[in-house]
């Protein structure tokens, strides 16, 4: 039962950072233009709406769980523990990638709208 609680806590932690890339607040070179806030909101919504990223994160978590279960069973006979560790590793790695991609969407979208975004 304890491993199930750990697994649930890990999934909640992954879900908590799901939109952090889309919520990115960019650094501007100079003063923001009048339309910056509305453009930022639109670009963040665009980044957030990329649902294929969420599907990729889920797939990486499931694949990590499967690989972890196999390795855990082969190494120590603890498939559940391996699955939890693998799901966490796959989910975290994918979350970092997805957040970076969403952040890049926000930056490029704002640049496309004429804002001088430096990072």
C-alpha atoms as an extended CHARMM CRD file, in Angstrom:
* protein
*
       119  EXT
         1         1  UNK       CA              0.0000000000        0.0000000000        0.0000000000  PROA      1               0.0000000000
         2         2  UNK       CA              2.8770000000        2.3490000000        0.7550000000  PROA      2               0.0000000000
         3         3  UNK       CA              4.2370000000        2.0720000000       -2.8230000000  PROA      3               0.0000000000
         4         4  UNK       CA              0.8270000000        2.9470000000       -4.2300000000  PROA      4               0.0000000000
         5         5  UNK       CA              0.7900000000        6.1260000000       -2.1350000000  PROA      5               0.0000000000
         6         6  UNK       CA              4.2740000000        7.0270000000       -3.3580000000  PROA      6               0.0000000000
         7         7  UNK       CA              3.2050000000        6.4210000000       -6.9530000000  PROA      7               0.0000000000
         8         8  UNK       CA              0.1140000000        8.6220000000       -6.5080000000  PROA      8               0.0000000000
         9         9  UNK       CA              2.2340000000       11.3910000000       -4.9680000000  PROA      9               0.0000000000
        10        10  UNK       CA              4.6670000000       11.2120000000       -7.8790000000  PROA      10              0.0000000000
        11        11  UNK       CA              1.8490000000       11.4810000000      -10.4010000000  PROA      11              0.0000000000
        12        12  UNK       CA              0.4700000000       14.5210000000       -8.5770000000  PROA      12              0.0000000000
        13        13  UNK       CA              3.9100000000       16.1360000000       -8.6330000000  PROA      13              0.0000000000
        14        14  UNK       CA              4.1720000000       15.5580000000      -12.3830000000  PROA      14              0.0000000000
        15        15  UNK       CA              0.7090000000       16.9980000000      -12.9530000000  PROA      15              0.0000000000
        16        16  UNK       CA              1.5570000000       20.0850000000      -10.9000000000  PROA      16              0.0000000000
        17        17  UNK       CA              4.3090000000       21.1270000000      -13.2930000000  PROA      17              0.0000000000
        18        18  UNK       CA              2.3250000000       20.3420000000      -16.4360000000  PROA      18              0.0000000000
        19        19  UNK       CA              1.7740000000       23.9780000000      -17.4970000000  PROA      19              0.0000000000
        20        20  UNK       CA              4.9240000000       25.5920000000      -16.1540000000  PROA      20              0.0000000000
        21        21  UNK       CA              6.4210000000       26.0030000000      -19.6440000000  PROA      21              0.0000000000
        22        22  UNK       CA              3.2450000000       27.6150000000      -20.9690000000  PROA      22              0.0000000000
        23        23  UNK       CA              3.2080000000       30.0420000000      -18.0400000000  PROA      23              0.0000000000
        24        24  UNK       CA              6.6750000000       31.3100000000      -18.9110000000  PROA      24              0.0000000000
        25        25  UNK       CA              7.2500000000       35.0340000000      -18.2950000000  PROA      25              0.0000000000
        26        26  UNK       CA              9.8190000000       36.1300000000      -20.8960000000  PROA      26              0.0000000000
        27        27  UNK       CA             12.5850000000       38.6810000000      -20.5200000000  PROA      27              0.0000000000
        28        28  UNK       CA             12.2250000000       41.6380000000      -22.8710000000  PROA      28              0.0000000000
        29        29  UNK       CA             14.8540000000       43.9250000000      -24.3400000000  PROA      29              0.0000000000
        30        30  UNK       CA             13.3830000000       47.3110000000      -23.5160000000  PROA      30              0.0000000000
        31        31  UNK       CA              9.9240000000       48.3770000000      -22.4560000000  PROA      31              0.0000000000
        32        32  UNK       CA              6.9590000000       46.1800000000      -23.3700000000  PROA      32              0.0000000000
        33        33  UNK       CA              4.6810000000       47.3790000000      -26.1550000000  PROA      33              0.0000000000
        34        34  UNK       CA              1.0720000000       48.2580000000      -25.3980000000  PROA      34              0.0000000000
        35        35  UNK       CA             -0.2030000000       44.9150000000      -26.6970000000  PROA      35              0.0000000000
        36        36  UNK       CA              2.3360000000       42.8390000000      -24.7530000000  PROA      36              0.0000000000
        37        37  UNK       CA              0.0000000000       41.5120000000      -22.0330000000  PROA      37              0.0000000000
        38        38  UNK       CA             -2.6990000000       40.4200000000      -24.4740000000  PROA      38              0.0000000000
        39        39  UNK       CA             -0.0910000000       38.9130000000      -26.8230000000  PROA      39              0.0000000000
        40        40  UNK       CA              1.5410000000       37.1070000000      -23.8990000000  PROA      40              0.0000000000
        41        41  UNK       CA             -1.8030000000       35.6340000000      -22.8340000000  PROA      41              0.0000000000
        42        42  UNK       CA             -2.5290000000       34.5000000000      -26.4040000000  PROA      42              0.0000000000
        43        43  UNK       CA              0.9350000000       32.9550000000      -26.8140000000  PROA      43              0.0000000000
        44        44  UNK       CA              0.6930000000       31.1720000000      -23.4540000000  PROA      44              0.0000000000
        45        45  UNK       CA             -2.7150000000       29.7950000000      -24.4540000000  PROA      45              0.0000000000
        46        46  UNK       CA             -1.2320000000       28.5810000000      -27.7420000000  PROA      46              0.0000000000
        47        47  UNK       CA              1.5560000000       26.7810000000      -25.8720000000  PROA      47              0.0000000000
        48        48  UNK       CA             -0.8820000000       25.3110000000      -23.3460000000  PROA      48              0.0000000000
        49        49  UNK       CA             -3.1820000000       24.0130000000      -26.1070000000  PROA      49              0.0000000000
        50        50  UNK       CA             -0.5430000000       21.6890000000      -27.5630000000  PROA      50              0.0000000000
        51        51  UNK       CA             -2.2380000000       18.5340000000      -26.2790000000  PROA      51              0.0000000000
        52        52  UNK       CA              0.1200000000       16.2270000000      -28.1490000000  PROA      52              0.0000000000
        53        53  UNK       CA              2.7750000000       17.1660000000      -25.5860000000  PROA      53              0.0000000000
        54        54  UNK       CA              0.5910000000       15.8070000000      -22.7800000000  PROA      54              0.0000000000
        55        55  UNK       CA              0.1140000000       12.5700000000      -24.7220000000  PROA      55              0.0000000000
        56        56  UNK       CA              3.8840000000       12.2800000000      -25.1790000000  PROA      56              0.0000000000
        57        57  UNK       CA              4.4230000000       12.8220000000      -21.4430000000  PROA      57              0.0000000000
        58        58  UNK       CA              1.8610000000       10.1350000000      -20.6090000000  PROA      58              0.0000000000
        59        59  UNK       CA              3.4750000000        7.7120000000      -23.0670000000  PROA      59              0.0000000000
        60        60  UNK       CA              6.9330000000        8.3420000000      -21.5770000000  PROA      60              0.0000000000
        61        61  UNK       CA              5.5640000000        7.7370000000      -18.0840000000  PROA      61              0.0000000000
        62        62  UNK       CA              3.9310000000        4.4600000000      -19.1320000000  PROA      62              0.0000000000
        63        63  UNK       CA              7.0350000000        3.2910000000      -20.9970000000  PROA      63              0.0000000000
        64        64  UNK       CA              9.1670000000        4.1820000000      -17.9910000000  PROA      64              0.0000000000
        65        65  UNK       CA              6.8500000000        2.1950000000      -15.7340000000  PROA      65              0.0000000000
        66        66  UNK       CA              7.0310000000       -0.8240000000      -18.0370000000  PROA      66              0.0000000000
        67        67  UNK       CA             10.8030000000       -0.7090000000      -18.3230000000  PROA      67              0.0000000000
        68        68  UNK       CA             11.1500000000       -0.1390000000      -14.5910000000  PROA      68              0.0000000000
        69        69  UNK       CA              8.8800000000       -3.0840000000      -13.7890000000  PROA      69              0.0000000000
        70        70  UNK       CA             10.9350000000       -5.3880000000      -16.0090000000  PROA      70              0.0000000000
        71        71  UNK       CA             14.2270000000       -4.1920000000      -14.5490000000  PROA      71              0.0000000000
        72        72  UNK       CA             12.8940000000       -4.2300000000      -10.9870000000  PROA      72              0.0000000000
        73        73  UNK       CA             11.6410000000       -7.7850000000      -11.3630000000  PROA      73              0.0000000000
        74        74  UNK       CA             14.8890000000       -8.9690000000      -12.9500000000  PROA      74              0.0000000000
        75        75  UNK       CA             17.1350000000       -7.1920000000      -10.4450000000  PROA      75              0.0000000000
        76        76  UNK       CA             15.3910000000       -7.5790000000       -7.1050000000  PROA      76              0.0000000000
        77        77  UNK       CA             12.0350000000       -9.2410000000       -7.6990000000  PROA      77              0.0000000000
        78        78  UNK       CA             10.2790000000       -5.9210000000       -7.0190000000  PROA      78              0.0000000000
        79        79  UNK       CA              8.3410000000       -5.1410000000      -10.1810000000  PROA      79              0.0000000000
        80        80  UNK       CA              6.0900000000       -2.5780000000       -8.4800000000  PROA      80              0.0000000000
        81        81  UNK       CA              9.0080000000       -0.6420000000       -7.0370000000  PROA      81              0.0000000000
        82        82  UNK       CA             10.7130000000       -0.6880000000      -10.4150000000  PROA      82              0.0000000000
        83        83  UNK       CA              7.5270000000        0.4750000000      -12.1070000000  PROA      83              0.0000000000
        84        84  UNK       CA              7.1980000000        3.4010000000       -9.7120000000  PROA      84              0.0000000000
        85        85  UNK       CA             10.8200000000        4.4250000000      -10.2130000000  PROA      85              0.0000000000
        86        86  UNK       CA             10.5700000000        3.9850000000      -13.9890000000  PROA      86              0.0000000000
        87        87  UNK       CA              7.3240000000        5.9500000000      -14.2320000000  PROA      87              0.0000000000
        88        88  UNK       CA              8.8500000000        8.7690000000      -12.2210000000  PROA      88              0.0000000000
        89        89  UNK       CA             12.0210000000        8.8290000000      -14.3220000000  PROA      89              0.0000000000
        90        90  UNK       CA             10.1220000000        8.7290000000      -17.6070000000  PROA      90              0.0000000000
        91        91  UNK       CA              7.6050000000       11.3150000000      -16.4620000000  PROA      91              0.0000000000
        92        92  UNK       CA             10.1950000000       13.7460000000      -15.1360000000  PROA      92              0.0000000000
        93        93  UNK       CA             12.3770000000       13.5040000000      -18.2300000000  PROA      93              0.0000000000
        94        94  UNK       CA              9.3910000000       14.0570000000      -20.4840000000  PROA      94              0.0000000000
        95        95  UNK       CA              8.0570000000       16.9060000000      -18.3180000000  PROA      95              0.0000000000
        96        96  UNK       CA             11.3270000000       18.7870000000      -18.6130000000  PROA      96              0.0000000000
        97        97  UNK       CA             11.2790000000       18.3710000000      -22.3890000000  PROA      97              0.0000000000
        98        98  UNK       CA              7.6130000000       19.3750000000      -22.7180000000  PROA      98              0.0000000000
        99        99  UNK       CA              8.0710000000       22.4480000000      -20.5250000000  PROA      99              0.0000000000
       100       100  UNK       CA             11.0590000000       23.5800000000      -22.5810000000  PROA      100             0.0000000000
       101       101  UNK       CA              9.0740000000       23.1340000000      -25.7980000000  PROA      101             0.0000000000
       102       102  UNK       CA              6.1170000000       25.0970000000      -24.4420000000  PROA      102             0.0000000000
       103       103  UNK       CA              8.4430000000       27.8610000000      -23.2730000000  PROA      103             0.0000000000
       104       104  UNK       CA              9.9800000000       27.9990000000      -26.7640000000  PROA      104             0.0000000000
       105       105  UNK       CA              6.4880000000       28.3570000000      -28.2610000000  PROA      105             0.0000000000
       106       106  UNK       CA              5.7740000000       31.3500000000      -26.0030000000  PROA      106             0.0000000000
       107       107  UNK       CA              9.0710000000       32.9880000000      -26.9660000000  PROA      107             0.0000000000
       108       108  UNK       CA              8.7240000000       32.4220000000      -30.7050000000  PROA      108             0.0000000000
       109       109  UNK       CA              5.0810000000       33.4700000000      -30.7140000000  PROA      109             0.0000000000
       110       110  UNK       CA              5.9260000000       36.7700000000      -29.0000000000  PROA      110             0.0000000000
       111       111  UNK       CA              8.8290000000       37.3710000000      -31.3570000000  PROA      111             0.0000000000
       112       112  UNK       CA              6.4760000000       36.7370000000      -34.2610000000  PROA      112             0.0000000000
       113       113  UNK       CA              4.1970000000       39.4320000000      -32.8890000000  PROA      113             0.0000000000
       114       114  UNK       CA              7.0510000000       41.9370000000      -32.8460000000  PROA      114             0.0000000000
       115       115  UNK       CA              8.1720000000       41.8010000000      -29.2170000000  PROA      115             0.0000000000
       116       116  UNK       CA             11.8930000000       41.9270000000      -28.4530000000  PROA      116             0.0000000000
       117       117  UNK       CA             12.1770000000       38.7550000000      -26.3610000000  PROA      117             0.0000000000
       118       118  UNK       CA             15.6990000000       37.8280000000      -25.2770000000  PROA      118             0.0000000000
       119       119  UNK       CA             14.8500000000       34.8200000000      -23.1500000000  PROA      119             0.0000000000
